Amino acid sequence: MEATRYSILLEGESLYDLTKDLPEGGAQIVVATFMVDHISEIENYDKTEIFRAWKIGKNDMGVLILIFFEKTIENEIVYPEFLELQIEVGYRMEQYLTPTKLGLMTDQTVFNPEYHGDMDLGVMHLIYEMLSVIYVDAYGYESFNYDMEDYEDYMMSYVPDDYISQEPLTFWLYLLSPFFLSGNLTSLIPIIVFIIIGGGFGYVVKNKGGGGSSGGMGIFRRRR
């Protein structure tokens, strides 16, 4: 839903702006979602290489969340069916978001039975949990508070200001897009690339990447 996409965008921008001038600052959270025709295609996506190409987070304080959907067709209507979630973190972010902590977070959010069939709430809950750790543990904020019931009310009552054209990003379009490249095209690196959430197809929001790198630390969780 657009409310979720806008919330991720605004939280991501706030995180970067509030931390960019702090020691080891410039944290970024990037969410990228992909539609595949079959689960076997997921192996074509290397989360570490994507993280490095997009240069997520200054001072290696970045987080990349990949969410994969499979295209299903019922009554000539295309539906995205959730398949797998992967998370990659930068070198310095590893001490705050360890694989064990990430596993617990995903179990309590995206894979929480309470959110079965509702990716919007599960993903946003995961984002809020990550933000809480990053703000408090990494940057010394006293707290980061959120209320999922309040967010659900906001999501259901949200009215977008402008219509956003939406187009799914397939693997081949991804390879041909500037988001696959690095080097002189860093001005096109996205803070958020959010392609599919809930029942909709998404869009690309472009901003300059922070320049971070990753050593491959992270997790992946497949739909049970």
Protein Blocks (a to p, Z undefined) as FASTA:
>chain_A
ZZlmmmmmmmmmmmmmmmmmgghihiacdddddddfbfklmmmpcfklmmmmnogaehhi
acddddddddddeehiacdddfbdcddddfklmmmmgfklmmmmmmmmmmmmklgoiakl
mmmmmmmmmmmmmmmmmnopabdcddfklmmmmmmmpccfbdcddddddfklmmmpmklp
ghjllmmpcfbdcfbgcjbccdddddddehiacehiacddddZZ
